[in-house]
Amino acid sequence: MPENPLNLPRGPVMIDVAGTRITDEERERLCDPLVGGVILFARNFTGSDQLAALTAEIRGLRDPALIIAVDHEGGRVQRFRTDGFTRLPAMRTLGQLWEHDHLHALDAARATGYVLAAELLAHGVDLSFTPVLDLDYGVSRAIGNRAFHRDAQVTATLAQALAAGMTEAGMGCVGKHFPGHGYVEADSHHEVPIDTRDFDTLWGEDIAPYRHRLGRQLAGVMPAHVIYPAADPSPEPAPAGFSAFWLRDVLRQRLGFKGVIFSDDLNMEGAKVAGDIVGRAKAAYAAGCDMLLVCNRPDLAAELLDRWAPLPDAESLARLAAVLPSRPRAPHLADSFALELHSPYLTAREQVVGIAEDVQTGPIMTASTIGDSSKT
C-alpha cells in the first residue's frame, strides 16, 4: 500500500479483485484514473478480520477513497454469511410477513436494513446494491424470492422501511433493476430478456416503486439488462442500461432522479448485445450510466482501462463524489467488536433472527397468492 494515497477523483469504472488480498497487479489497476470503485464477492471473504483488512487496504490507495460495494440483499444473494454477519431473510419473506401483520413487517424491514448496513459499514464496505424493487410476478429466474411482493405499493413501502434502516445505520441504498426485471422469465446473466409490455403498463406497475417517495431517497439506481421494444420508442431499442430513453428521458427527466446510475455487470449475457467490452462501456456511458461494473473478467477490465478514453462529465463526476456520506462513521461502526457493544444493533439483530419464525406464525404466501401473476 502506498505511504500517501493518490489524489484522484473517482472514475466511472467499478471492478473486482480475485481473492482475499489485493495483488500488485490489482493495486496498479485500482489506481487507474478510470476506476472509481470495487465490488466484492463471496470469494473475497474468509472472516471478519480479513475483510476489514482488505477494505482498509483498498481504502488506503486513493483520496477520495474508492467506493467499496457488494451485492448483499439477504436470502440467496448475501455475499458474507458468517463471522460477524447475520443471515438476512429473502425480501419475499418480508412480503409474506406483510400479509400477516403490516406494522410488524415494516418494523422487520427496518431492522433488516439496519443490520445489513451496520455490519457492512463495520467491515469497511460502503454500499450494498439493494433493495430489489422488481415485482414478484412468480416467473423470473433471476429475481424469484429476491422481490418483496407482487403489489407495487407494498414493494415500495417495505423497501422504504428497509432503506430507512440502512439510512439510520449510515448507508445509502441502490434500487434495482430499473424499470423492472420481474415480469420476464429469462435470466439476464445468461440470456437477453425481452419484455413485450407497453410503456403505460410498465409506468403503472413496475416503475411505480420509483415514483413512490422512496425514489427520492435512493442514492443510486441500477438498470436492467432487459429490452422493452413496445415501450422504448428508439429505432433499435436496447437493454435499459444502454438506453438514453430509459436513463435520461424517463429516470432523470420524468422521475427527477439525481443520484448515481450504476450499470449492471457489463459481462452478463444481457449486455453483450452492445458489442465488445469497450463498446458496452461506451454505450452505457453515453446512455447515462455514471459508473460501469465489470465483474469476474480481469482481462476485460484491463482491456477496458487500456482502450477506453471517455471525455470527463462534470455532472457525473460530481454525483460519484457525493454518493457516500461526507461525515465520519460513528464510533460503533469502527469495527465488528465495537458494533457488538451497540445496543440498537443488538436489538435489531434479534429482530432479524426472529423473522423466519414470525413468518411461520402466519399464512405463507406464494407468488401466485400474493398477486395475479398474469396481470399486465
C-alpha positions as CSV (number, residue, x, y, z in Angstrom):
1,M,0.0,0.0,0.0
2,P,1.4,3.4,-0.9
3,E,2.5,5.7,2.0
4,N,0.5,8.5,0.6
5,P,-2.8,7.8,-1.2
6,L,-3.1,9.0,-4.8
7,N,-5.2,12.2,-5.1
8,L,-7.6,11.2,-7.9
9,P,-11.3,11.8,-8.5
10,R,-13.4,8.7,-8.7
11,G,-13.6,7.4,-12.3
12,P,-16.6,5.7,-14.0
13,V,-15.5,2.1,-13.8
14,M,-16.1,-0.4,-10.9
15,I,-14.0,-3.6,-11.0
16,D,-13.4,-6.6,-8.7
17,V,-10.5,-8.4,-7.2
18,A,-9.7,-12.1,-7.2
19,G,-9.0,-13.0,-3.7
20,T,-8.8,-12.1,0.0
21,R,-5.9,-9.6,-0.5
22,I,-5.1,-7.4,-3.5
23,T,-2.2,-8.3,-5.7
24,D,0.4,-5.9,-7.0
25,E,-1.3,-6.1,-10.5
26,E,-4.7,-5.3,-8.9
27,R,-3.2,-2.5,-6.9
28,E,-1.9,-0.9,-10.1
29,R,-5.3,-1.4,-11.8
30,L,-7.2,0.1,-8.8
31,C,-5.0,3.2,-9.1
32,D,-6.0,3.8,-12.8
33,P,-7.8,7.2,-13.2
34,L,-10.8,5.4,-14.8
35,V,-11.5,3.3,-11.7
36,G,-13.9,4.6,-9.1
37,G,-14.9,1.6,-7.2
38,V,-14.5,-2.1,-6.2
39,I,-17.3,-4.7,-6.0
40,L,-16.7,-7.6,-3.6
41,F,-17.9,-11.2,-3.8
42,A,-18.1,-14.2,-1.5
43,R,-14.6,-15.2,-2.7
44,N,-13.2,-12.1,-1.1
45,F,-14.4,-13.1,2.4
46,T,-13.0,-15.7,4.8
47,G,-13.7,-13.9,8.0
48,S,-14.3,-10.6,9.8
49,D,-10.7,-9.5,10.4
50,Q,-9.7,-10.5,6.9
51,L,-12.5,-8.5,5.2
52,A,-11.7,-5.4,7.4
53,A,-8.1,-5.6,6.4
54,L,-9.0,-6.0,2.7
55,T,-11.3,-3.0,2.7
56,A,-8.7,-0.9,4.6
57,E,-6.1,-1.7,2.1
58,I,-8.4,-0.7,-0.8
59,R,-9.4,2.5,1.0
60,G,-5.8,3.5,1.6
61,L,-4.9,3.5,-2.1
62,R,-6.6,6.8,-3.1
63,D,-8.2,10.0,-1.8
64,P,-11.1,10.2,-2.2
65,A,-11.3,6.5,-1.4
66,L,-12.7,4.1,-4.0
67,I,-16.3,3.1,-3.4
68,I,-16.4,-0.4,-2.0
69,A,-19.7,-2.1,-2.9
70,V,-21.3,-5.5,-2.7
71,D,-24.5,-7.3,-3.7
72,H,-25.7,-8.0,-0.2
73,E,-29.5,-8.3,-0.3
74,G,-30.4,-11.2,2.0
75,G,-31.7,-14.6,1.1
76,R,-29.7,-16.3,-1.6
77,V,-27.9,-13.0,-2.6
78,Q,-25.8,-12.4,0.5
79,R,-22.0,-12.5,0.0
80,F,-20.9,-12.6,3.6
81,R,-22.8,-15.0,5.9
82,T,-20.6,-15.9,8.8
83,D,-18.2,-14.4,11.4
84,G,-19.7,-11.0,12.0
85,F,-22.6,-11.3,9.6
86,T,-26.2,-12.2,10.4
87,R,-28.2,-14.4,7.9
88,L,-30.7,-12.0,6.4
89,P,-34.1,-13.0,5.2
90,A,-35.0,-13.0,1.5
91,M,-37.2,-10.0,0.7
92,R,-40.1,-12.2,-0.2
93,T,-40.1,-13.3,3.5
94,L,-40.9,-9.7,4.4
95,G,-43.7,-9.6,1.9
96,Q,-45.1,-12.8,3.4
97,L,-44.9,-11.2,6.9
98,W,-46.8,-8.1,5.5
99,E,-49.7,-10.4,4.7
100,H,-49.9,-11.4,8.3
101,D,-49.1,-8.1,10.1
102,H,-48.4,-4.8,8.2
103,L,-46.8,-2.9,11.1
104,H,-44.6,-5.9,12.2
105,A,-43.4,-6.3,8.6
106,L,-42.4,-2.6,8.4
107,D,-40.5,-2.9,11.7
108,A,-38.8,-6.1,10.5
109,A,-37.8,-4.5,7.2
110,R,-36.3,-1.5,9.0
111,A,-34.4,-3.8,11.4
112,T,-33.1,-5.8,8.4
113,G,-31.9,-2.7,6.6
114,Y,-30.2,-1.5,9.8
115,V,-28.4,-4.8,10.4
116,L,-27.5,-5.2,6.8
117,A,-25.9,-1.7,6.6
118,A,-24.3,-1.7,10.0
119,E,-22.5,-5.0,9.6
120,L,-21.1,-3.9,6.2
121,L,-20.0,-0.5,7.4
122,A,-18.3,-2.0,10.4
123,H,-16.2,-4.1,7.9
124,G,-15.4,-1.1,5.7
125,V,-17.9,-1.7,2.9
126,D,-19.6,1.5,1.7
127,L,-22.6,0.4,-0.3
128,S,-24.9,-2.5,-1.0
129,F,-26.7,-2.8,-4.3
130,T,-30.1,-3.2,-2.6
131,P,-33.2,-3.0,-2.4
132,V,-34.6,-5.1,-5.3
133,L,-37.6,-3.1,-6.5
134,D,-38.7,-5.7,-9.1
135,L,-42.2,-7.0,-8.7
136,D,-42.8,-10.7,-7.8
137,Y,-44.7,-12.0,-10.8
138,G,-43.7,-15.5,-9.9
139,V,-41.9,-16.2,-13.2
140,S,-38.4,-14.6,-13.2
141,R,-35.5,-17.0,-12.8
142,A,-33.2,-14.1,-12.0
143,I,-35.4,-12.4,-9.3
144,G,-37.5,-15.0,-7.6
145,N,-37.7,-14.5,-3.8
146,R,-35.4,-11.5,-4.1
147,A,-38.6,-9.4,-4.7
148,F,-40.7,-8.2,-1.8
149,H,-44.1,-8.6,-3.3
150,R,-46.3,-8.6,-6.4
151,D,-48.0,-5.3,-5.4
152,A,-46.0,-2.2,-6.4
153,Q,-47.2,-0.2,-3.4
154,V,-46.4,-2.9,-0.9
155,T,-43.0,-3.3,-2.5
156,A,-42.3,0.4,-2.3
157,T,-43.5,0.6,1.3
158,L,-41.4,-2.3,2.5
159,A,-38.4,-1.1,0.5
160,Q,-38.7,2.3,2.1
161,A,-38.7,0.8,5.5
162,L,-35.6,-1.2,4.6
163,A,-34.0,2.0,3.3
164,A,-34.8,3.8,6.5
165,G,-32.9,1.2,8.5
166,M,-30.0,1.5,6.1
167,T,-30.0,5.3,6.4
168,E,-30.2,5.1,10.2
169,A,-27.0,3.0,10.1
170,G,-25.3,5.4,7.8
171,M,-25.6,3.8,4.3
172,G,-27.4,4.8,1.2
173,C,-29.3,2.3,-1.0
174,V,-29.4,1.4,-4.6
175,G,-32.7,0.4,-6.2
176,K,-32.7,-2.2,-9.0
177,H,-33.4,-3.3,-11.7
178,F,-35.0,-0.3,-13.4
179,P,-37.6,-0.2,-15.0
180,G,-38.3,-3.8,-13.9
181,H,-36.9,-7.3,-14.3
182,G,-39.6,-9.3,-12.5
183,Y,-42.0,-9.9,-15.5
184,V,-39.6,-11.8,-17.8
185,E,-38.7,-15.4,-17.2
186,A,-35.3,-15.2,-18.8
187,D,-32.2,-14.5,-16.6
188,S,-30.1,-11.7,-18.0
189,H,-27.0,-13.3,-16.5
190,H,-27.3,-16.0,-19.3
191,E,-29.8,-14.6,-21.8
192,V,-31.2,-11.4,-23.4
193,P,-34.6,-11.0,-21.8
194,I,-37.3,-9.2,-23.8
195,D,-40.3,-7.6,-22.0
196,T,-43.1,-7.0,-24.5
197,R,-45.4,-4.8,-22.4
198,D,-46.1,-1.2,-23.4
199,F,-44.9,1.9,-21.5
200,D,-48.2,2.7,-19.7
201,T,-48.2,-0.8,-18.2
202,L,-44.7,-0.5,-17.0
203,W,-45.3,3.0,-15.7
204,G,-48.3,1.9,-13.7
205,E,-46.8,-1.3,-12.4
206,D,-43.0,-1.9,-12.3
207,I,-41.9,1.8,-12.3
208,A,-44.4,2.6,-9.5
209,P,-41.8,2.0,-6.7
210,Y,-39.5,4.6,-8.3
211,R,-42.4,7.1,-8.5
212,H,-43.1,6.5,-4.8
213,R,-41.4,8.9,-2.3
214,L,-38.8,6.1,-1.9
215,G,-37.4,7.2,-5.3
216,R,-36.2,10.5,-3.8
217,Q,-34.3,8.6,-1.1
218,L,-32.3,6.3,-3.4
219,A,-28.6,7.1,-3.6
220,G,-28.3,5.0,-6.7
221,V,-30.3,3.1,-9.3
222,M,-29.2,0.1,-11.3
223,P,-31.0,-0.5,-14.7
224,A,-31.9,-3.9,-16.0
225,H,-30.3,-5.8,-18.9
226,V,-33.8,-6.2,-20.4
227,I,-35.1,-4.9,-23.7
228,Y,-38.6,-3.3,-23.8
229,P,-39.4,-3.0,-27.5
230,A,-43.0,-1.9,-27.1
231,A,-42.2,0.8,-24.5
232,D,-38.9,2.3,-25.9
233,P,-39.6,4.5,-29.0
234,S,-36.0,4.3,-30.1
235,P,-35.5,2.9,-33.7
236,E,-33.5,0.0,-32.3
237,P,-34.4,-0.5,-28.6
238,A,-31.5,-1.6,-26.4
239,P,-31.4,-3.0,-22.9
240,A,-32.4,-0.4,-20.4
241,G,-28.8,0.1,-19.2
242,F,-27.8,1.1,-22.7
243,S,-30.9,3.2,-23.4
244,A,-30.9,7.0,-23.2
245,F,-34.7,6.8,-23.3
246,W,-34.9,4.9,-20.1
247,L,-32.0,6.6,-18.3
248,R,-32.1,10.2,-19.5
249,D,-35.7,10.7,-20.5
250,V,-37.6,8.5,-18.0
251,L,-35.3,8.1,-15.0
252,R,-33.6,11.6,-15.0
253,Q,-36.3,13.8,-16.6
254,R,-39.7,12.3,-15.8
255,L,-38.8,10.8,-12.4
256,G,-36.3,13.5,-11.5
257,F,-33.7,11.1,-10.2
258,K,-30.5,12.9,-9.2
259,G,-28.4,10.1,-7.7
260,V,-25.8,7.7,-9.3
261,I,-26.8,5.3,-12.1
262,F,-24.7,2.1,-11.8
263,S,-24.8,-0.2,-14.7
264,D,-25.4,-3.9,-14.1
265,D,-22.4,-6.1,-14.8
266,L,-21.2,-5.5,-18.4
267,N,-20.1,-9.1,-18.7
268,M,-23.6,-10.5,-18.3
269,E,-25.1,-12.1,-21.4
270,G,-27.8,-9.4,-21.5
271,A,-25.1,-6.8,-22.0
272,K,-23.3,-8.4,-24.9
273,V,-25.8,-7.1,-27.5
274,A,-23.8,-3.8,-27.2
275,G,-20.6,-5.3,-28.6
276,D,-17.2,-5.9,-27.0
277,I,-16.3,-4.6,-23.6
278,V,-15.3,-1.2,-24.9
279,G,-18.5,-0.9,-27.0
280,R,-20.6,-1.9,-23.9
281,A,-18.9,0.8,-21.8
282,K,-19.3,3.4,-24.4
283,A,-22.9,2.6,-24.9
284,A,-23.8,2.5,-21.2
285,Y,-21.9,5.7,-20.5
286,A,-23.5,7.6,-23.4
287,A,-26.9,6.4,-22.3
288,G,-26.4,7.9,-18.9
289,C,-24.7,5.4,-16.6
290,D,-22.3,7.1,-14.1
291,M,-20.4,4.0,-13.1
292,L,-19.9,0.9,-15.1
293,L,-19.4,-2.5,-13.5
294,V,-17.0,-5.0,-15.0
295,C,-17.0,-8.2,-12.9
296,N,-15.3,-11.6,-13.0
297,R,-13.1,-10.9,-16.1
298,P,-9.9,-9.1,-15.1
299,D,-8.6,-9.5,-18.6
300,L,-11.6,-7.5,-19.9
301,A,-11.3,-5.0,-17.1
302,A,-7.7,-4.4,-18.1
303,E,-8.6,-4.1,-21.8
304,L,-11.3,-1.5,-21.0
305,L,-8.8,0.6,-18.9
306,D,-6.3,0.4,-21.7
307,R,-8.6,1.2,-24.6
308,W,-11.3,3.4,-23.3
309,A,-10.8,7.2,-23.1
310,P,-14.1,8.9,-22.2
311,L,-14.5,12.6,-22.1
312,P,-15.0,13.7,-18.4
313,D,-18.5,14.5,-17.5
314,A,-18.6,17.1,-14.7
315,E,-22.1,16.3,-13.5
316,S,-21.4,12.6,-13.4
317,L,-18.1,13.1,-11.5
318,A,-20.0,15.3,-9.0
319,R,-22.6,12.5,-8.4
320,L,-19.8,10.0,-7.9
321,A,-18.0,12.3,-5.5
322,A,-21.2,12.8,-3.4
323,V,-22.6,9.3,-3.3
324,L,-21.0,8.5,0.1
325,P,-21.8,10.4,3.3
326,S,-19.1,13.0,4.0
327,R,-19.4,12.7,7.8
328,P,-17.1,10.3,9.6
329,R,-18.5,6.9,10.6
330,A,-20.0,6.6,14.1
331,P,-17.7,5.1,16.7
332,H,-19.8,1.9,17.0
333,L,-19.1,1.3,13.3
334,A,-15.3,1.3,13.8
335,D,-15.1,-2.5,13.6
336,S,-17.2,-5.5,14.3
337,F,-16.2,-5.6,18.0
338,A,-17.5,-2.1,18.6
339,L,-20.7,-2.9,16.8
340,E,-21.3,-5.9,19.2
341,L,-21.3,-3.4,22.1
342,H,-24.0,-1.2,20.4
343,S,-27.4,-1.9,21.9
344,P,-29.6,-0.6,19.0
345,Y,-27.7,-3.0,16.7
346,L,-28.2,-6.0,19.1
347,T,-31.9,-5.2,19.3
348,A,-32.3,-5.1,15.5
349,R,-30.2,-8.2,15.1
350,E,-32.5,-10.1,17.5
351,Q,-35.5,-9.0,15.4
352,V,-33.9,-10.2,12.2
353,V,-33.0,-13.6,13.6
354,G,-36.7,-14.0,14.6
355,I,-38.2,-13.1,11.3
356,A,-38.3,-16.6,9.9
357,E,-40.2,-17.7,13.0
358,D,-42.5,-14.7,12.7
359,V,-43.5,-15.7,9.2
360,Q,-44.3,-19.3,10.2
361,T,-46.9,-17.9,12.7
362,G,-49.0,-16.6,9.8
363,P,-50.2,-17.7,6.4
364,I,-47.3,-18.4,4.0
365,M,-47.9,-16.6,0.8
366,T,-46.7,-17.9,-2.5
367,A,-46.1,-15.8,-5.6
368,S,-49.5,-16.9,-7.0
369,T,-51.4,-15.9,-3.9
370,I,-49.6,-12.6,-3.4
371,G,-51.0,-11.3,-6.7
372,D,-52.3,-12.2,-10.1
373,S,-49.1,-13.3,-11.9
374,S,-50.8,-12.9,-15.3
375,K,-51.8,-9.3,-14.8
376,T,-50.0,-6.8,-17.1
